[in-house]
């Protein structure tokens, strides 16, 4: 029991984890299932394991710093064993405008390396980058229009990246 408790505490000391992640670690370390259940139950009671808080924190982090869209965040939550309803609740708090801003930030960073490409090639590549990051087609098309405006090849066009 003490060994299982230490394993769980060590895992939680590095970063927040979902219940399933802790169960997988315990299984890999050959902790008996009944001991795992007992430790998980106790840690949940005292608030050390909270999948809802975990999902909210991961959603905020991935959207703001990781520049990911809803679909990609949902995949990550699912892979970490977060219940679908809990994931949906966390994702519902994600502001669509914040998601659009994340996509725009990512596109502005990536567009610099595509400056010498033809417009249609840059558009296709940028759409792929944004889609892989989990942004919806509506957000992708809006961001593409803004970043790849009519003056695409015009060298005098300034990108508003906050740097000047």
C-alpha positions as CSV (number, residue, x, y, z in Angstrom):
1,X,0.0,0.0,0.0
2,X,2.8,2.4,0.9
3,X,4.6,1.7,-2.4
4,X,1.5,2.3,-4.4
5,X,0.9,5.6,-2.5
6,X,4.5,6.7,-3.2
7,X,4.2,5.8,-6.9
8,X,1.0,7.9,-7.2
9,X,2.5,10.8,-5.3
10,X,5.6,10.8,-7.4
11,X,3.5,10.8,-10.6
12,X,1.4,13.7,-9.3
13,X,4.4,15.7,-8.2
14,X,5.6,16.0,-11.8
15,X,2.2,17.1,-13.3
16,X,-1.5,16.6,-12.8
17,X,-2.7,13.2,-14.1
18,X,-6.0,11.6,-14.9
19,X,-7.3,8.6,-13.0
20,X,-6.6,6.3,-16.0
21,X,-3.0,7.6,-16.3
22,X,-2.3,6.7,-12.7
23,X,-4.0,3.3,-13.1
24,X,-1.7,2.5,-16.1
25,X,1.4,3.5,-14.2
26,X,0.4,1.3,-11.2
27,X,-0.3,-1.6,-13.6
28,X,3.1,-1.2,-15.2
29,X,4.7,-1.2,-11.7
30,X,2.8,-4.4,-10.9
31,X,0.7,-2.9,-8.1
32,X,-2.3,-5.2,-7.3
33,X,-5.6,-3.9,-8.7
34,X,-7.3,-3.8,-5.2
35,X,-4.4,-1.7,-3.8
36,X,-4.6,0.6,-6.9
37,X,-8.4,1.0,-6.4
38,X,-7.9,1.9,-2.7
39,X,-5.1,4.5,-3.4
40,X,-7.1,6.0,-6.3
41,X,-10.3,6.2,-4.2
42,X,-8.4,7.9,-1.3
43,X,-6.6,10.4,-3.6
44,X,-9.9,11.3,-5.3
45,X,-11.5,11.9,-1.9
46,X,-8.8,14.3,-0.8
47,X,-8.8,16.1,-4.2
48,X,-5.4,14.9,-5.5
49,X,-7.1,13.2,-8.4
50,X,-9.8,15.2,-10.2
51,X,-10.5,14.5,-13.8
52,X,-12.7,17.5,-14.3
53,X,-10.0,19.9,-13.0
54,X,-7.4,18.0,-15.0
55,X,-9.5,18.4,-18.2
56,X,-10.0,22.1,-17.6
57,X,-6.3,22.8,-17.0
58,X,-5.2,20.7,-20.0
59,X,-7.8,22.5,-22.2
60,X,-6.6,25.9,-21.1
61,X,-3.0,25.0,-21.5
62,X,-3.3,23.4,-24.9
63,X,-5.5,26.2,-26.3
64,X,-3.4,29.1,-25.0
65,X,0.2,27.9,-25.0
66,X,0.0,24.8,-27.2
67,X,-2.1,26.5,-29.9
68,X,-4.4,23.6,-30.4
69,X,-8.0,23.4,-31.5
70,X,-11.0,21.6,-29.9
71,X,-10.6,18.4,-31.9
72,X,-7.0,17.9,-31.0
73,X,-7.6,18.7,-27.3
74,X,-10.5,16.3,-27.3
75,X,-8.2,13.6,-28.7
76,X,-5.6,14.2,-26.1
77,X,-8.2,14.1,-23.3
78,X,-9.6,10.9,-24.6
79,X,-6.1,9.4,-24.8
80,X,-5.6,10.3,-21.2
81,X,-8.8,8.5,-20.2
82,X,-10.9,11.5,-19.4
83,X,-14.6,10.6,-19.6
84,X,-16.4,12.1,-22.7
85,X,-18.9,14.1,-20.6
86,X,-16.1,15.6,-18.5
87,X,-14.1,16.4,-21.7
88,X,-17.1,18.0,-23.3
89,X,-17.7,20.2,-20.2
90,X,-14.1,21.4,-20.2
91,X,-14.2,22.1,-23.9
92,X,-17.5,24.0,-23.6
93,X,-15.6,26.6,-21.5
94,X,-13.2,27.2,-24.4
95,X,-14.1,30.6,-25.9
96,X,-14.4,30.4,-29.7
97,X,-12.6,33.7,-30.1
98,X,-9.7,32.4,-28.0
99,X,-9.6,29.4,-30.3
100,X,-9.5,31.6,-33.4
101,X,-6.8,33.7,-31.9
102,X,-4.7,30.6,-31.2
103,X,-5.1,29.5,-34.8
104,X,-4.2,33.0,-36.0
105,X,-1.1,33.1,-33.8
106,X,0.0,29.7,-35.1
107,X,-0.6,30.8,-38.7
108,X,1.3,34.0,-38.4
109,X,4.3,32.1,-36.9
110,X,4.3,29.5,-39.7
111,X,3.6,31.9,-42.6
112,X,7.1,33.4,-42.5
113,X,8.6,30.1,-43.8
114,X,6.1,30.0,-46.6
115,X,6.7,33.5,-47.9
116,X,8.4,32.4,-51.2
117,X,5.7,29.8,-52.1
118,X,2.9,30.3,-54.5
119,X,-0.3,31.4,-52.8
120,X,-2.2,28.2,-53.4
121,X,0.7,26.0,-52.1
122,X,1.0,28.1,-49.0
123,X,-2.7,28.0,-48.5
124,X,-2.8,24.2,-48.8
125,X,0.1,23.7,-46.4
126,X,-1.2,26.2,-43.9
127,X,-4.6,24.5,-44.0
128,X,-2.9,21.2,-43.2
129,X,-1.0,22.7,-40.3
130,X,-4.1,24.2,-38.8
131,X,-6.2,21.1,-39.4
132,X,-3.6,18.8,-37.7
133,X,-3.7,21.1,-34.7
134,X,-7.4,20.4,-34.4
135,X,-9.0,23.6,-35.6
136,X,-12.4,23.5,-37.3
137,X,-12.8,24.1,-41.0
138,X,-14.6,27.4,-40.3
139,X,-11.7,28.7,-38.2
140,X,-9.2,27.4,-40.7
141,X,-10.8,29.2,-43.7
142,X,-11.2,32.5,-41.8
143,X,-7.6,32.4,-40.6
144,X,-6.4,31.6,-44.1
145,X,-8.2,34.6,-45.5
146,X,-6.7,36.9,-42.9
147,X,-3.2,35.6,-43.2
148,X,-3.0,34.9,-46.9
149,X,-4.8,38.1,-48.0
150,X,-4.9,39.5,-51.5
151,X,-1.5,41.0,-51.2
152,X,0.2,37.6,-50.5
153,X,3.3,38.1,-52.6
154,X,3.6,41.9,-52.0
155,X,6.9,42.3,-50.0
156,X,5.6,45.5,-48.5
157,X,2.9,43.7,-46.5
158,X,3.6,43.7,-42.8
159,X,2.5,40.9,-40.6
160,X,1.0,42.0,-37.3
161,X,2.9,39.7,-35.0
162,X,3.5,42.2,-32.3
163,X,7.1,42.7,-33.4
164,X,8.3,45.8,-35.1
